[in-house]
């Protein structure tokens, strides 16, 4: 029987250079998306999928992250004395959300290296990895489906999103074969950020993975790849083409809404897309946005 999955690993140690100077003294995962930091959406997703044991792989500037998921006594006291129960609830929510642990990465030597730092905490169980700057809209299911596929097939599972061919050089790209399930494919190969024109497909690996503990041994012997970093994609490629015991790799094709908040343009789109549907902000924001868009049309 497959081992149940209880742990989520969230790497948040990247330098976030695409978002400088905002990320000079603050991790990009703490940038607000409407009124919550991106990382809170990711932790909420893990918890909703049943993974409340969360390990964050942090780097410099981890204080803001730790504080966000910790109790802030003076703030709670101030809200309590003002009688502002609604805001107090919001503050307490992120404190009580999950059992959050931290380990430091030291030098940010790549996503593969960050994942390897979770070895002691994870042990010999399968586990999920969620990238802290990648938000999956809570109205669209992905992680729960991936966990189910992992439990059924007992393999490594990645999330795949069809992207425009002009975007393939920004992602790990998979070569796949069909399975009996409409949304599940077998991954036969993977390449990190292929040069334009060299991509074997337009199926991009996005920031959700369900890994088996064998990944640690593979990462330990994975040499630095693209950009001189230890790439998770290279280890997954070894698994996809490796020996039978390693179980291979499957992909769940995601057709829902995903926001890459580490990219400035996607970040702006995420805020607008999430805000228009908010019951507290949407009714005022929507008509303003429509009027603003019409004005933009007039300008061009
Ligand atoms: P990215 O490649 O998007 O992060 O990594 P980055 O390097 O911070 O981004 P830019 O290009 O400089 O703006 C994806 C995820 O992996 C984490 C990041 O924090 C992000 O959540 N990561 C990346 C690490 O934890 N450690 C690393 O060494 C690299």
Boltz pocket constraint, residues with backbone or C-beta under 6 A from the ligand:
constraints:
  - pocket:
      binder: B
      contacts: [[A, 11], [A, 12], [A, 13], [A, 14], [A, 15], [A, 16], [A, 17], [A, 18], [A, 19], [A, 57], [A, 105], [A, 107], [A, 108], [A, 109], [A, 110], [A, 111], [A, 113], [A, 114], [A, 131], [A, 132], [A, 133], [A, 262]]
      max_distance: 6.0
